[in-house]
Amino acid sequence: MADLYNVLESSNGETQYDQYAKEIIAYKPILANILVHTVKEFHGQDPDDVIPLIENTILIGKVPVDPGFTNEKDAKGNIKIAGSNTESKVPNEGVRYFDILFYVNAPTGLSQVIINIEMQKSDPTEYDVEMRGIYYAAREISSQLERDFTKMDYNSIKKVYSIWICTNQNENSINKIHLTRNHLLGNGRWKDMYDVLNVVIIRMKNMLDKNLNHKLHRMLGAIFLDSLSIDQKKDILKEECNIDITDERREMLEDMCNLGEGIFERGVETGIQKGIEKGHEQGIIEGRELGIIESIKRLLLNGMLEDQIIQFLQVTPEQIEKAKANSLTVS
């Protein structure tokens, strides 16, 4: 098994957590379960029947989003779908990459759909996730020029889906934004092929959905919720979704239980609430300190060594000792 703690020397906990999450989501049986709940072409399908329709090339963090990169050509004139590591042409920003990008064949075998899946840990304050999803879907369409269709062959544009998994939300929900018709005069014309741009926003609360019919949220909860043990996660994936996690991805799932941002964020959130409830004038500041102590205790209970916790959370040895002596209960 890859040693989780050795990677902390070369990559911070947040980065490693993100990579594990992408690798797990990109597992074909999990992708198939997401598709049957979000993509029109696969509604009502058995996920096992969808798995072979997913192309083998699943790109994780390799295809740039921004113009000038997504369909950039190499010296031989071939499209470099893997993208470039140079700076973005968008001022003051680094290159942004699609989290997960892949092709899937429609059940009819007559067309392909391009799927992008993004993970968002919280709602940004400077923009709506829905608007970013529309931009990503639009880029998936425009970047097909000279890669999936040429010159004036616009009828060959492939349908795209940008699917956003947003954690730390107030409710569980699934919402879709897509193109539709509105005849202003006369009958006009509408074909299914026109509905090419689709954005799906999946929002998740920080607790397991108790409704067994909400299979997508329960599956995603088994991946992202740090409140569940690895055995609980395995049971949900196997018993409810018929997903056998491979040894490699099981290790990633176990590591996420220890390494997850949720451990730190939930600890801080708990501590802040306790600080506020105590009525201290500096409740939030004191609460954050309590949250750090909670986070340290969680990691200690999960077997992480003290020097590794210091590096992961960027805390002091004094805070480690305070956590060991503290009487706060890990919730």
N, C-alpha and C positions, 0 to 999 in steps of 0.2 A: 504494500500500500504506500502511495506517495505520502511523504511526511508533511502534513499540513503546516507544521510550525517552521520547517526549513524555508518555505516560500516567503515567510514574513520578512526575511532578510532582503529579498529582492522585490517584493511587491506588498503594498499595504493591504490591510484586511478588506477594505471596501472594494478595491480593484479585484482581489481574488474572489470575493463573494460574487461580484458581478459576472466574472468569467465562468464560475461554476454554474450560476443560474442560467446563463446563455447555453452552456453545454447541455444542461439537463433539459431545458425547454426544446432544444434542437434535436432531441432524441425522437426518432420517427413515430413511435407509438404515442408519445405525448403530443407531437405536432398533429397527428391524425385526430386525436380527441379534441384538440382546439378547433380544427377545421370543421368537424361535423357540427359544432355549436355556433360557428361564426360565418362560414362561407356558404352562400346559397346553393352552390353546385353540390355540396356534400351533406346538406340537411337530410336527416333520416337514414344516412348510411351507417353501416357498421364500421367503426374505426379500423378494424382488422382488414377490411376491404379497401380502405383508403391508403394504408401504409405503402403498398406496392406502387401507388400512383405518385408518390412523392419522389422527385428526382434525387439521385444520390449526392449531387453537389449541393450541400447546404453551407452557405457562406456565413461565418460568424465574425462580425466586426471587421470585414475586409473590403466592403464596397462603400466608397464615399458617397455622401448624400448630395453634396453641393455641385452646382453646375461647373462643367469643365473637368470633372473627375470621374463621374459615374460611368460614362462611356468613353473615356479617354483611350486613344490609340497608341500602340507601341511603334517602334521604328519600322516594323514590317506592315503596319496598317491594320493590325488586329486589335479588336476591342480588348482593353485591359480591365476585365470585369473585377479583378482583384484590387484595382485602384492604385493609389499612389500614397506615399508617406510624406510628400512635400506639404508645405503650408497651404491652407485653404485660400481660394481666391476671394472669399468673403472677408472684408477687413476686420481686424481685431479678433478673429476667431480661429481656432485650430480646425483641422479637418474633422468633420462629423461623419461617422460611419453608421450604416444600418446595423442594428444589433444582429438580426437574423434575416437572411434573404434566400429564397429558394423558389423553384418552379414546381408546380404540381399539375398533373394531367387531369382534365375533367373526366368524370366517369364515362362519358360518351366516347372519349378518345379523340374527339375532333378538335380540341383546343387545349391550351395551357393557361393556367392562372399564375401570376407572380404574387408571392406572399412575402410580406415584411412583418416581422414581429418585434415590437419594442417593449422595454420594461421601464417603468417610471415609478420611483419609490414614493413620490408625493406630488401633489399638484403644484406646478411652478407659480410664482406670484406675478411674473412679468408677461405671461401669455396663457391662453387656454390650450390644453393638450389637444382638444379637437382641431384647432387651427394648425398646430404643428403636424397632426396626423394628415390633414388635407395636403399640406406642403409635401410631406414625405410621399404620399400617394401620387401627387402630381409629378414629383421627380421620378417615381417609378415608371410613369407613363412617358414623360419626355425623354428619358434616357434610353428608351427602346429604339429610338431612331438610329439607323445603321447597325443595330444589334439584332433586333427582332423584326423590324420592317425597314424598307428602304424607299427613298424618294417619295412618291405620292401614294404609296400603298397603305393609306391610313386605315383601311378596313382590316388590316392585319394586326392592329394594336391589340395587345393582350390585356385582359382584365387584370386589375391589381387590387390587392387588399393590404392596407396598413392596419395591423392589429396591435393595440396598446394595452398592456397589462399594468394597471395602476394600483399599487398597494397603499396601505395606510389611509383608506378612505372611510367616509361616514356610512356608506351602505354598499351592499353587493348589487351590481347592476351590469347589464350588457346593452349598449346602445350602438346603433349603426347609422352612419351618414353615407348617402349614396345619391347618384343621379336619378332623376325621374322626369316625367314629361308633364307639361302644363300647356295644353292647346289654347292659345289666345284667340285664334280665328281659324275656322275650318277643322278638318280632321287631322291634318298634318301627317307625320310618319314617325313611328317608333319601333325600333328593333331591340331585342335583348342585348345585342352587341354594344349599344350605346351606353349601357350601364357599366362603364369600365372602371370608374373610380369609386372605391369603397373604403371607408374608415370604420373600424370597430373599436369602441372603448370599453374595456372590461375593468370595472372598479371592484376592489376587494377590501372588506373590513379586516381588522386585525384579530379575527376570531373565526373558527371553522363554521361554515354554513351548516346548520343542523338539518336543513331540508335535503333529504337523500336524492330528490329529483334534480337538485342543482348540481349536477355532476361536474360541470366545468369548474365551478368555484370550489368544490370540494377537492378536485384534483389539484388545482393551483394552490389551494390552502395546504395540501400535503407537501408541496414544494417550498412554499415561501414562509409558512408560519413557524416561527421558532418556539411557539408554545407547545408544539407537538413533538413527541419523542420519535426517534427514528423508526421504532416498531409501529407506532401509530401511522406514520407516513407510509410505510411499506404496506400496511394492511389496507389503507384507503386505495392506494394505487393498484394493488393486486386484486382485492376483493370487489371493489366498486368499478374500477376502470380496466381490469384485466391487463394490467401493465406489469411486466416483470422487469425490474430495474437491473441492468447489467452490473457486474461487480465494480467497474470503473465509475459508473454514475452513482451507484450506491455509496461509494466512498465520498464522492462529491456531496451527496445529500447529507451524509454524516458530518462532513466538514462544515457544511452550511449551518448545521445545528449549532456548531461551536463558533463559527466565524461570522455568522450573519450580522449585518448591520442592525437587524432587528433587536439583537441582544443589547446592543449599546443604546439604540434609540428608545426601546421599550423601558430600559432601566432608567434612562434620563427622564422620560415622560412620567414614570412612576414616582421618581424622586421629586420632580418639580411639583407634582400634585400633592405629595406629602408636605413639601415645604410650604405651599400655599395654604393647605388645610391647617397647618400649625399657626398661621396668621403672622408669620414673621414679616417684618418690613422688607427684608431681603429674601423673601420666600423663593423667588425664582432662582436666584444665585445659589442659595443654600440647597434648593431642590436639585439643581444640576449636580452639585457635589454629592448629594445623596444618590442621585442617579448613577454617577460614576462608580460609587461604592457598590450599588446593586449590580452593575455590569461586571465589575471585578469578581463579585461573588458568583455570578452565573458562570463565568469562565473557569474559576477555580473548581466549581462543582462539576464542570465538564472535562476536567483533567488537564487544563492548560497550565504550564509551569509559570512561576512568578515572573521570571525574566522575559518570557514570551508575552505575557500580558502587558508588561511595561512597554514593550516595543509595539504591540498591536494597538493598545488604547492610548499610548503616549501619556502614561500616568507615572507617578513617582513611587519609590519604594515605601514612602510614608503612607501613601494612599492604599497600597497593598496591605500594609499592617493594619491600617484603620478598618479595611474591609474584613480582615480576618477576625478583628476584635469586635466589630459592629454587630449589634443585635437585630438589624433590619432583617425582615423575612423576605427571601426571594420569592416573588409572586409569579 
